[in-house]
Amino acid sequence: MNDTLSYMEHDYYARGKAHEKLSFSMMYAFSERFILPFSHDEVVHGKKSLLGRMPGDDWRRFASLRACYMYQMSHPGAKLNFMGNEYAPYLEWRYYEELEWFMLEYPLHRAMHGFVRELNHFYLEHKALWEVDDSWEGFLWLDADDRERSVYSYARRALHEEQLILVLLNMTPASYEQYPLRVPYEGRYRLLLNSDDPLYGGSAYQDLDVGRVFLSEDLILKLPVPPLAGMYLLYEGEQEKEA
């Protein structure tokens, strides 16, 4: 939690200098049992709300928080979010008054609420994200070291590799028409969730609709990567050969 939020507070041009704050957790991820919280302690006493920790204008702040949630949900370990985080309030939590539920009347907050709801359902429905949370059998780095572009990529695997989901996180406002992503298997990969979807307040970069299929070539996927976004892709097996 501390490393993650420290990283997210860095301005986008400087996130490459703090690249290990997100990747270092995998050095000890399987040495103990733990919960991955964005907790009460992090949104009180002048620490700001989670949204308030994100730098930049409103678009960047909301996009960055969506990408942060994509990281949290795909990291090995149990998840926990403090009440109100799901709609991204501007103000930190105050014990003497109720949450600002009226913020759901505003499009960006309503979209964030819908995104977190979708992310929660996605997590429950895809066992690759939770079935093997305690060993390297459930996690595979694809690229932990792309600090120049502040992009992280890894795979989550279900037991006996019955399901494999690729995770790609772009932590800056830069976008890439064809990002070369090395994959563990040749074949078809279907986009299942994209935090840049306009449904969630995203930019709709290159009209990346859910369900779009990408084919690897020599174990490389060339993906359009939206700004400040997370993407989950499902491996669907080898490409059928033409008769």
N, C-alpha and C positions, 0 to 999 in steps of 0.2 A: 504493500500500500504506500509506504513512505517513498520508496524509490519511484514508483509509478507516478505519483502525484508531483513529485519533484521534477520528473522528466516532463510531464504535461505542462508545467508552469514555464518551461523554457520557451523563449520566442522561437518561431519556426526555423529561422536561419541558424539558430544555435543548438538545435536538437541533436545534430550530428555529433557535437562535442560531448553530449551526455548519453550517447547511444547505448552504453553498457547498462544504464540504469534499468532498462527493460529486459535486456537479454541475460543479465547476471542472475536473475532469480532461478534460472534453470540449473545453476551450479549446485543448488541445495534443495530443489523442488521436491525430491523424493527421499529426503533424509528424515522427514517428519510429517505428521498430519497437521494440516492447517486450513483455515478458512481465508478466502480472499475478500475482505470487506472494503467497501467505501463507507465507513462507519460514522456514527454520531460524533465521535471525537474529531473528525476531519471537517465538520461543517459548523463548528461553534467557536466562540472565543476569538473572533477576529481572523479566523483562517479562511473565511469566505466560503461560499457554496462551491460545489464542483464546477459549475459553469463559470463562476467568478475567477477560478484559477486558470482558465484557458485564456491565452493571449489573443489579441486582435479584435476585429469587429465582430458583430453578432454572427455573421455567416461562419466565420472561422471558428468562433467559440463553440457553436452548436455542432459543427462538423467534427471538430477535434474531440468533443465529448462523446459523440457517437463512436468514433474510432477507438476511444479509450474503453468504452463498454464492450466493443468487439474483442479487444485484447483481454479484458477481464473474463468474459464468458468462454473464451477459447483456451485460456491458460489452465493447466492441470490444477485441480483443487476445488473445494466447495465455494460457492459464491454467496455474497451477502451485500445488500444495499440498504442504506438507511432510508427511512420513509421520506418521500418527497424528491429523492434523487431522480425518480423516473420521469419527472416533467421539467427538470432543470430550472429550479428557481434561481433568480438573481441574488436573493438575500440568503445568508446563512440561517440555520435553524435558530429560532428564539423560543425558549421554554415557556414564555409568558403569553404566547398566542398560538393559535392553530396555524397549520400550513396554509399557504396562499393558493388554495385550490382555484381561485378565480383566474390564475395564470393559464389555466387550460382553455380559456376563451381566446387566447392569442395563438396564431397559427404555428409559430416555431415551437412553442411549448407543447401544444397539442400533438404536433408531429413527433416530438421527442417521446412523449408518452406512448404514442402508437409504436414507435420504433422499439422501445424497451419491452413493450408487451410482445411484439413479434420476436424479439431476440430471446425472451424467456421461453416462448413456445418452441422456437427453433432448437434451443438447448435441450429441452425435454424430449423432443422428437428425434434427435440424432445422437445415438449412443456413442459415436466416436468422440464426442466432447466430454463424456463422463464415465464411460465404462471402465477405462484403464487410466485412473488418475494418479496411481502411485508408483509408476515405473516408466522407464524409457520405451517400453513396448507400446505405450499410448501416445508417444510424442516423438517427432522427428524434425529437427531443424532443416529447413531448405536453404535459408541464407540468414545467418545471424549477424552478418558483418557489413551490410550495405549502409554504412554510416554516411557516405557521401549523399545518398538520396533519402536517408532516414526511412528506409523501407525494411520491414521485418517479414519473413515468410517461414512458415512451418506447417507441418501436417499433424493432425490428431487422428488416432487409429482406435477402432473398437477391438474387442477381444478377437484373437485369431485373424485380425485385419479384415473382418467381415465388412467394415465400412471405413472409408478414408476420406477425410475432409481437409482440403488445403485452406490455409489462412494466410491472407496477405494484408498487411497494414501499411498504409502510406501516411506518414505522420507530418507531412508538410503540404502547403498549398500547391506545390508543383504537380503536374499531371504528365502521364507518359502514354504515348500512342501505342508503343509495343515494348512493354517491359519484359525482358527475358527471365522467366521463372523456371528454375530447374526443378523437375518433378521426379518422384521415385519410380513411377511406372509410365510406360508408353500408353497412350490411349485417349479417351474422351473425358473431359472435365466439364461439368455443368455448373453454371453460376446459380447458387441458391439464395444468397443474401448479399446485398450491396448497400452499405450505409449511405451512399451518395444518391440513392433513389429519390426522385422528387417527392414521393409519398412521405418521406421522412424529413424533407426540407433540403435535400441535396441538389446538386447542380445538373444532374442527368448527363454527366459527361459521356459522350459517344453513345447515348441511348442504350446503356448496358442493362437490358431487361433481364429479370430473373428467368431462368430457363435457357439462356443462351449457352451453346456448347462450344468449347474450344478443344482443338486437337493438338496434341504434342507432336513434336518432330525432333528426333534424336534427344529425347527426354527434356525438351525445352518447350514451355508454353509461352507464346508471345501475347501478352495480355494488355489491353487498354486499362490503365490504372487511373482512377479519378483522384482529384485533390482531397487530401485530408479524409481518407476513406478506408474502411475495412471491407474485405470481400471474403466470402466463404464459397468454396467450390467442391463439389462432390465428384469423386472418381467413379466413372461408370464402366470401366473395363476397356479392353483393347478395341480399337476401331475395326469395324467389320471390313474385310477385304472384298474388293469388287470381284465378281465372278469372271 
